[in-house]
Amino acid sequence: MRRASWLLIGGGAALCLVTFAGWVGLNLFACGLASGGCSLSRFRFRREDAEALTVFVPPFVLGCVLAATGIVLRMASHRKPR
């Protein structure tokens, strides 16, 4: 059970990080395609882009759920007497 909890925590955290990195990469790509160019001072995350959020939110939420499940399993294994 301990190995499963660590796998869930690690897998969920990795999924969240990969999803966030993909969102940042998409925003940087869109910034580079802007006709006027883009500098770091003008760069911002496009939260109102509904099409991109429908792709990036579900895996991010799934990663959070997996990590939370792993944390709950880890805490439950510590409460049981050996």
Summary of the structure (lengths in Angstrom):
residues: 82
radius of gyration: 17.9
end to end distance: 13.2
largest distance: 64.3
contacts: 199
relative contact order: 0.24
helix: 76%
strand: 0%
